[in-house]
Amino acid sequence: MIIINAKFTITEAKRAEFLEEVTQLIEATRKEDGCLSYELYESTEQVNVFTMVENWRDEQAIEGHNQSPLLQQLFKNMPEYAEKETVLNVAKTIA
C-alpha cells in the first residue's frame, strides 16, 4: 500500500471554492480502481489548513488517479486557492 499525505494551506477568500472542488474530487476518486481510501481533514489548530490522506493499492493506481480530469483541474486552480505551496509526503508500507 502507498500512503500520500497532501497538506493544503488555503486562503480564506478561496476556502468555499476549494472545498466545493475538492469534494467533487473526493467523491470521484473513491470510485477509482486501486483507491483504498481518500479523506480530507481540517486542522483543529490552524485555520484553513487541510490534509488529504490517500491510501492506494499500488503505483499503477496512483498513475491512473494523476490523469483524472478533476485532479488536473485542482492542480490548475491551486495557485489561486493556496496561501502556501502544497506539501506532499509519500510512504510505502512494508508488505
Secondary structure in CASP SS format (residue, H / E / C, confidence):
PFRMAT SS
TARGET T0000
AUTHOR 0000-0000-0000
METHOD secondary structure of the structure
MODEL  1
M C 1.00
I E 1.00
I E 1.00
I E 1.00
N E 1.00
A E 1.00
K E 1.00
F E 1.00
T E 1.00
I E 1.00
T C 1.00
E H 1.00
A H 1.00
K H 1.00
R H 1.00
A H 1.00
E H 1.00
F H 1.00
L H 1.00
E H 1.00
E H 1.00
V H 1.00
T H 1.00
Q H 1.00
L H 1.00
I H 1.00
E H 1.00
A H 1.00
T H 1.00
R C 1.00
K C 1.00
E C 1.00
D C 1.00
G C 1.00
C E 1.00
L E 1.00
S E 1.00
Y E 1.00
E E 1.00
L E 1.00
Y E 1.00
E E 1.00
S C 1.00
T C 1.00
E C 1.00
Q C 1.00
V C 1.00
N C 1.00
V E 1.00
F E 1.00
T E 1.00
M E 1.00
V E 1.00
E E 1.00
N E 1.00
W E 1.00
R C 1.00
D C 1.00
E H 1.00
Q H 1.00
A H 1.00
I H 1.00
E H 1.00
G H 1.00
H H 1.00
N H 1.00
Q C 1.00
S C 1.00
P H 1.00
L H 1.00
L H 1.00
Q H 1.00
Q H 1.00
L H 1.00
F H 1.00
K H 1.00
N H 1.00
M H 1.00
P H 1.00
E H 1.00
Y H 1.00
A E 1.00
E C 1.00
K C 1.00
E C 1.00
T C 1.00
V E 1.00
L E 1.00
N E 1.00
V E 1.00
A E 1.00
K E 1.00
T C 1.00
I C 1.00
A C 1.00
END
